[in-house]
Each structure stands twice: as C-alpha cells, then as structure tokens.
Amino acid sequence: MIAIVINSLADEKNRSLMGADQEQWLFKTLTESKKRGAIWRIIGQQIVFTQLNFGGFFNVDSWDGYRANRNRILDHLVGGHIDNAIILSGDSHGNWVSDLAHPNDTTSYNPITGAGAVGVEFAGTAVTSTSTFGADTNQSTAEDLSRQLVQANPDLQWSEGFFRGFYTLTVDVHQIKADFFAMRNITIPNLEAFVSASFVIENGANKLKRPVAGGKINAGALKSSVAPREE
C-alpha cells in the first residue's frame, strides 16, 4: 500500500529526494564545474538513479520514487550543455551500468548506439549483503533475470545480480574506465576477485563506449547480447 501511494506521488513537481537547498546546490556546483573548465563531473550518491522497470514494478525506495527530481537533474545537464556527468550509485545489492537517457525512453535516446544520452551511471553491489534478486538465487537464474531487465529498460546496458563485489574507476583527461570486480567467496577475507565487466567513457561522449564493455563480459547480461542489432 505504501509503495502504491509513493508511486502515485513520484511525478509530483515539488517532490524532492534532496530538498530544495541541496538540489539548488547541485545545479550551481555542476554549472560552476563547467565554467572553471573541469573535465569530469563525478557525482557520488547512494541510490540507483536510472529508471528500472522490474516487470511493471518500480523500486520507489530509489530515484524511481522521485521522478520529477530526477528529471530536473537531467534537464539541468541538457539545458546547461553540461558534459561528462558520471553518477556513482549503490544500495541496490546488484550491479547496474547505464547510459543516462533523457527522458528514460527511446524518444530521444538510441540504446544501441547511445546517441541522445546525457551521461553515464555506474551502480555497484553490496560487498556481502543478499542479492537484489533474492537470497537463494543461483547464477543461472540471476543471469536470466538480468537478460530480461536489459531488454525491458532502454538505457540499462549491463545488469549483474549474483556476485558480490566492488568497482574501481581509472580517470584521466581522455577517458574513464570502470572495472567491476566479483568475489568468488564472501565468507572469509580473500583476494579471489575476478573482473566481471569493464566499461569506458570517452571525454565528451556522454555515453558508454561501443561496443559496451568491449562486447565481452564474465558475468551478468549485456543489452547488446540480447537486443536486436541496428541495421
């Protein structure tokens, strides 16, 4: 019942996850960052920003519960011609990598080429907490669910919900590279991680470099592996 009520309020124009003061601070900071010639705008925050449709269900305990606020942020990036915006997120117990589309549909965004994207989001899993797909989910079931999700969500380019882990960013003036690491064993301290996927954003592109993840991943599902190719 609570989720239904929140979902009915998600598009209210005066609804804000951040509050008016912090929202204006973010807009001002992004604009000033562009004016002073900073190359990248890396925004660290807690919850998944990209719209995620779970078969008609939206997690309103994320930015999907504050859609008007999210649209104002995207509007500011577009209206201010602010490039190289990267949002870092977590708190979902899964891995999600997305182009940031405006709006979150295919009207102005091409999910195959990335044209129309205004930035990128990297969202990481918890280190040891239960998968967002369920405590008893096996890898095969998790990857089936990931394939469904990347098909259903236009800007979601990679989903992985089985492994726990972390990701790192390597930043220079030309590009950002994100490497996602998956832990084989989370019951004891160890170094048994492997790279599940790697992604590149080129300066000024405002989208993930194609082919996304170089067309190769070691876990999860890529949109390019399940979606029809553009002719």
N, C-alpha and C positions, 0 to 999 in steps of 0.2 A: 504494500500500500504506500509506504514512504517513497519507494522508487518511482511509483506511478505519479505521485504528487510532484516530486522533484523534476521528473521528465517533462511534466506539463509547464514547469517554470523555466526550463533550461534556455529558452529563447527570449525570455523577458529582457528588454533592453537595459534595465537598470540593475540587473543581476550581475554580480562580480565576485569571482573567486578571490581576487586580490584586494578588493576595496578600492575606492576612488583614488586615494592618495598614492598607493603603490602602483596602481595602473598608470597614472599620470607620470610617476617617476620612471617607470619602464619606458614609456613613449619618449620622454625627454632624454633619457640616457641613450636610447637607440639612435635618436636624431643627432645627439652630440657626438656619439661614436662615429657616425658617418662624417660629420663636419670636420672632425680632427684627423680624418684620414685613416682610421683603424681599418685593417683589412677584414678581420673576422668579428662577428658578434655572437659569442658563445653564451647561451642563456641556460644556466643550471637551475632546475626546479624539480619538484618532487613527482608529479603525476603525469601520466601519458597525455600528450597534447593532441595527437592525431585522432580523428574520429574513427572509432572501431565499432563496427556493426557485428554483433555476435548473433546472427540469425534473427534480427528484429529486436534484439536486446542491446541496450547501450549501458555501459557502466557509468552511472551518474555520480559515482564517487571519484570521478576523474574530470577532465575538461569537457567530457560529453554532458556533464551536468551544468555546464556554464558556457553554452554555445555562443551566446551573444558576446560574452567577454572574449572568447577565442576569436570570433570574427573581427572584433575591434583590433586585436593584435595583428591579425593578418591584414586588415585594412590599413593599419599604420605602416606595415612593411611595404605594401603595394603603393600606397599614396605618397609615401616618403621616398620611394625608389631606393629602399634600404636593402642592399645585397648582403650575401654571405651570413645569413642568420642561421645559427645551428642551435637547436633546442636539445638539451640533455635531460632525460627523464628516468623515472624508476617507479617503485611502489606498485608494480603490477604482477610481479613474480613470473614474468615472461620477458622474452626479447622481441622488440619491435623496431624495425627500421623503415622510415617513410620519407618520401618527398612530402613537403608541406604544400597542399593544394589550396587554392582559393577560388571559389568555395570548395568544400570537400566533396566534389563530384567531378564528372568528366566534362562539364560545360566549358571550362577554361583550362583544363588540365588533361594532358595525354599521358596515361600511366605507362605506356610502352616507351615513349621517348623522354618523358619527363618535362616536356615543354609545358609552360604555364605554372610550374612550381615556383614557390617564393622562398624556399629554404628546405632544411632537412631536419628530421628528428631522429635521434638515437635514444632508445629506451632499453634499459637493462633489467635483468632479473635480480631477485634477491640472491644472497650468497648461499643460504641454506634453507630458506623457507619453502613451503609447499608450492608446487607448480600452480599457476593460474588455471590450468586445465584439469586440476584435481589431484588429490594426494596419491591415488593409486594409478595414475596414468602411466602407461608404458610408452617407450619411444615411438613405436609404430602408430599408436593411437594419437599421440601428440602431433606427429607429423601429418597425419590425415587431417586433424583439426586445423593445423597451420595452412595446409593447402586450401581448405575451404575459406579461411579468413583472408588470404591474399587474393583469392578470386572475388570475394564479396566486397572488399574495401579498395576503392580506386587508388589511393595514394600509399597504401601499405605494400611495401616491396619485399619485405622478409619477415617471417614470423618463426619463432622457435620457442617451444614451451616445455621441453623436457629437462634439459640440462640446467643446473645452477652455475653461476659464474660471474664474470665481470667483463668490462670492455675498457680499452685504452684508446686515447687519441694521440696521434702524432701530427703536430701542426707546424707548417712553415708558410712562407708567403705565397706559395704556389697552390698548395692543396692541404686538405685534412684527410688523414687516413684513420679509420676506426677499425680496430681488431677486437672481435668478440671471442672471449675465451670460455670454454666449457669445462667444468670439473668432472672428472670421471668418478671421483669418490669424495663425498662431502661428510663422511663420518669421522675422519681424522685429519689433522693438518698435513697437507701434502702439496706437491708441485705437479700433480698429474693432470694438468690442463692441456687442452688442445684448442687450436683456433677453429671455431665453428664457422666463421664467415668474416670477410674483410671488405670494407667499403671505402670509396674515395669520393671526395667532393673537390672539384676544381674551383679555384678562385674565380668568382663572377658567374659561375654556372647556376647557382641556386637550386641544384638538384643533385641526386646521386649520379655518379659517372656510369655510363652504359658501356658494356653490359653490366648490370648491377652485380656487385660482388665478383666481378670478372667472369660471371656466368657459372661460378663454381662455389659450392658450399659443402660443409661437412656435417650439417645438422639443420633441421627445420625445413622451410619451404620458401623458394623464391617465386615471386609473381611470374617472372619470365619463363619458369619451368612448367607453369600450369595454364598460363593465359595464351590465347592465340596471338601469333606474331602479326605485326602490322605489315601489310603488303607494300 
